[in-house]
Amino acid sequence: MTYNAAICLESPITQTPLMRLPLLSAIAALFTSVPVTSSSNITRSASSMVLETGKMNVLHGPLQPLTRSGDSTHPAGFMRDGTCWGLSSSDDPGQHYVGAVVSKEFLEFSKARGNDLTNRTPYFPGLKDGCKWCLCVARWKEAFMASSEMGDKIVPKVILDATAYDTLKQVKIEDLKKFEFKDHQRAEL
């Protein structure tokens, strides 16, 4: 089945047609960086969307905020803007890339390893069971590894679209998906 629909690209300055392309070719051109040629040999590069890996999530889409204004633990993230950015190691040495919902068991696990996330300070809200927070990749992985002996409750649930792509340098996507937080409403916790 073929479609005869076409799209006409115009010059932004003169508003005159630059080329006429079949609709499907025009749409494809918007998502590739391959030059598009019309029958009159006028060539125009199509634009492409490129995300830096620090702004991508583990599902290869745009990184979504973990917390928003009004959430009890907002603003989360190393930059305290609600997002678990995949920043360089020099910007965020702790690699707070995992968008997670913590459990009481995880908080106890973390405290036993010297990082008490339950204490409130002027710069930290103090976490409780069900809070959302950007966790260090190494701490999440440590809990994941310990779950074989201590049970799955110590592993924080992961909000995949709010977890930075760079997490995949240390953790398999299958392991993250096993602990995916599936409440799509992201109800205030």
C-alpha positions as CSV (number, residue, x, y, z in Angstrom):
1,M,0.0,0.0,0.0
2,T,1.4,3.4,-0.9
3,Y,0.4,6.8,0.2
4,N,0.5,9.8,-2.1
5,A,0.5,12.4,0.7
6,A,3.5,14.7,0.7
7,I,5.0,17.4,2.8
8,C,6.5,20.6,1.5
9,L,9.5,22.1,3.3
10,E,9.7,25.9,3.0
11,S,12.5,28.4,3.5
12,P,12.0,30.1,6.9
13,I,13.1,33.4,5.3
14,T,11.3,33.6,1.9
15,Q,8.5,31.1,2.6
16,T,9.2,29.6,-0.8
17,P,9.2,25.8,-1.2
18,L,12.6,24.2,-0.9
19,M,11.5,20.6,-1.7
20,R,8.5,18.4,-1.8
21,L,8.9,14.9,-0.1
22,P,6.6,11.9,0.3
23,L,5.1,12.1,3.8
24,L,6.8,9.0,5.2
25,S,10.2,10.2,3.9
26,A,9.8,13.6,5.5
27,I,8.8,12.0,8.8
28,A,11.8,9.7,8.6
29,A,14.1,12.6,7.8
30,L,13.1,14.3,11.0
31,F,14.5,11.5,13.0
32,T,17.7,10.8,11.1
33,S,20.9,12.7,10.3
34,V,20.9,11.5,6.7
35,P,20.7,14.2,4.1
36,V,17.3,14.3,2.3
37,T,17.3,14.9,-1.4
38,S,14.3,16.0,-3.5
39,S,13.8,15.2,-7.2
40,S,15.3,18.7,-8.0
41,N,18.6,17.7,-6.2
42,I,18.2,20.2,-3.4
43,T,19.8,18.7,-0.3
44,R,19.0,19.5,3.2
45,S,20.2,17.8,6.4
46,A,17.5,16.6,8.6
47,S,17.7,17.4,12.3
48,S,18.2,14.7,14.9
49,M,17.6,14.5,18.6
50,V,20.7,13.5,20.6
51,L,20.6,13.1,24.4
52,E,23.8,13.1,26.4
53,T,24.0,9.9,28.4
54,G,23.8,11.9,31.7
55,K,20.3,13.1,30.6
56,M,19.1,9.6,29.6
57,N,17.4,7.0,31.7
58,V,18.1,3.3,31.7
59,L,15.3,2.7,29.2
60,H,17.1,5.0,26.8
61,G,14.6,7.8,27.0
62,P,14.8,11.3,28.6
63,L,15.6,11.1,32.3
64,Q,12.5,12.0,34.3
65,P,12.5,13.8,37.7
66,L,12.2,11.5,40.7
67,T,10.7,14.1,43.0
68,R,8.6,17.2,42.3
69,S,7.6,20.2,44.4
70,G,5.2,19.0,47.1
71,D,6.9,15.6,47.5
72,S,8.0,14.9,51.0
73,T,11.7,14.4,50.0
74,H,11.9,17.0,47.3
75,P,14.3,18.1,46.1
76,A,16.2,14.8,45.8
77,G,19.3,14.2,43.7
78,F,22.9,15.3,44.1
79,M,22.0,18.7,42.6
80,R,18.9,18.9,44.8
81,D,16.7,19.6,41.8
82,G,14.6,16.4,41.9
83,T,16.5,14.5,39.2
84,C,19.0,11.7,39.5
85,W,21.4,13.1,36.9
86,G,24.1,10.9,35.5
87,L,26.8,13.4,36.3
88,S,30.6,12.9,35.9
89,S,32.4,11.3,38.8
90,S,34.0,14.6,39.6
91,D,30.6,16.4,39.8
92,D,29.0,13.6,41.8
93,P,31.6,11.2,43.3
94,G,28.8,9.1,45.0
95,Q,27.1,8.6,41.6
96,H,23.5,9.2,43.0
97,Y,22.0,7.8,39.8
98,V,19.4,5.3,41.0
99,G,15.8,6.8,41.4
100,A,14.5,4.6,44.2
101,V,11.8,4.1,46.7
102,V,13.5,3.0,49.9
103,S,12.2,0.4,52.4
104,K,12.6,0.2,56.2
105,E,14.8,-2.8,55.6
106,F,17.1,-0.9,53.2
107,L,17.4,2.0,55.6
108,E,18.5,-0.4,58.4
109,F,20.9,-2.1,55.9
110,S,22.4,1.3,55.0
111,K,22.7,2.4,58.6
112,A,24.5,-0.8,59.5
113,R,27.1,0.0,56.8
114,G,27.7,3.5,58.2
115,N,25.3,5.6,56.1
116,D,22.3,6.6,58.3
117,L,19.7,8.0,55.9
118,T,17.1,8.4,58.5
119,N,18.6,11.4,60.4
120,R,17.3,14.8,59.4
121,T,19.8,17.6,58.9
122,P,19.4,21.2,57.6
123,Y,20.5,19.8,54.1
124,F,18.8,16.4,54.2
125,P,15.2,15.5,54.9
126,G,15.8,12.2,56.6
127,L,14.2,9.2,54.9
128,K,11.6,6.8,56.1
129,D,10.0,3.7,54.6
130,G,8.5,4.6,51.2
131,C,10.5,7.8,50.5
132,K,11.9,8.5,47.1
133,W,15.6,9.3,46.9
134,C,18.5,9.3,44.4
135,L,20.7,6.5,45.7
136,C,24.4,5.8,45.0
137,V,24.7,3.0,42.4
138,A,27.2,1.2,44.6
139,R,24.9,1.2,47.6
140,W,21.9,-0.1,45.5
141,K,24.2,-2.8,44.1
142,E,25.4,-3.7,47.5
143,A,21.9,-4.2,48.7
144,F,21.1,-6.2,45.6
145,M,24.0,-8.5,46.2
146,A,23.2,-9.0,49.9
147,S,19.5,-9.8,49.0
148,S,20.5,-13.4,48.3
149,E,21.2,-13.8,52.1
150,M,19.0,-11.1,53.6
151,G,16.0,-11.2,51.4
152,D,14.6,-8.9,48.6
153,K,13.1,-6.4,51.0
154,I,16.5,-4.7,51.5
155,V,16.7,-3.8,47.8
156,P,15.0,-0.5,47.1
157,K,12.4,-0.4,44.3
158,V,13.7,1.4,41.2
159,I,11.8,4.0,39.2
160,L,13.4,3.2,35.8
161,D,12.5,6.4,33.9
162,A,14.1,8.4,36.8
163,T,17.3,6.3,37.0
164,A,20.3,7.6,35.0
165,Y,21.6,5.6,32.1
166,D,25.1,5.6,33.6
167,T,23.8,3.2,36.2
168,L,24.1,0.5,33.5
169,K,27.9,0.7,33.8
170,Q,27.6,-1.1,37.1
171,V,24.2,-2.8,37.2
172,K,22.4,-5.0,34.6
173,I,19.0,-3.7,33.3
174,E,17.5,-7.1,34.2
175,D,18.5,-6.6,37.8
176,L,16.9,-3.1,37.9
177,K,13.8,-4.4,36.3
178,K,13.5,-7.2,38.8
179,F,13.0,-4.4,41.5
180,E,11.0,-2.0,39.4
181,F,8.6,0.2,41.2
182,K,5.4,-0.3,39.3
183,D,3.1,2.3,40.8
184,H,2.7,4.4,37.7
185,Q,0.9,7.1,39.7
186,R,4.0,7.7,41.8
187,A,1.7,8.5,44.7
188,E,3.2,10.8,47.3
189,L,5.1,8.5,49.6
